[in-house]
Structure formats: structure tokens, C-alpha cells
């Protein structure tokens, strides 16, 4: 599934024009990116939590040439599914 598929699904489900649905999705993505970049976590009840994590530099190795190099420090987005959704996926009753 790609972004246009999400837009079309929202368009059909809510009876919106394609441009309206696209604007909603783009606005949602922009808000999430802004909040994550500012250091906030995003918690969507029943779905999961998005966060941003800093990774330290670490040694790496090129498997082809066997040469070592340093993998630079970077920030990565993390996602943890909610317990409710994880239980639904695994066919268990929610707590």
C-alpha cells in the first residue's frame, strides 16, 4: 500500500473529493513529522506509539571488501504497536 491508496481509501470511506482526502493525509503526515522532529512522541490509542531515537556512531564492516568504517550517528523513527492491537493481531482477548 502506498500513500495514494490511503488517500483513495479515505476518499471512498468518507465520500470526499480526492484533493480533500489528499490534503487531510498530507496535513496528518506533516503534523506527525513536525512533532517527532521536536522530540514529542505520538500515541494513537488502539494503534501504537511513534517516537524518535538517537543512535550513536558505531563500527561497521563492508562484507565485500572486509574493510571497516564508521556508521555515522543518526536519528531513527521507532514504532511500537499498542497492546490492544498486538493482541488482536495474535487472536488474543484484550486485557
C-alpha positions, 0 to 999 in steps of 0.5 A: 500500500502506498500513500495514494491508496490511503488517500483513495481509501479515505476518499471512498470511506468518507465520500470526499473529493480526492484533493480533500482526502489528499490534503487531510493525509498530507496535513496528518503526515506533516503534523506527525513529522513536525512533532517527532522532529521536536522530540514529542512522541505520538500515541494513537490509542488502539494503534501504537506509539511513534517516537524518535531515537538517537543512535550513536556512531558505531563500527561497521564492516563492508562484507565485500571488501572486509574493510571497516568504517564508521556508521555515522550517528543518526536519528531513527523513527521507532514504532511500537504497536499498542497492546490492544492491537498486538493482541488482536493481531495474535487472536488474543482477548484484550486485557 
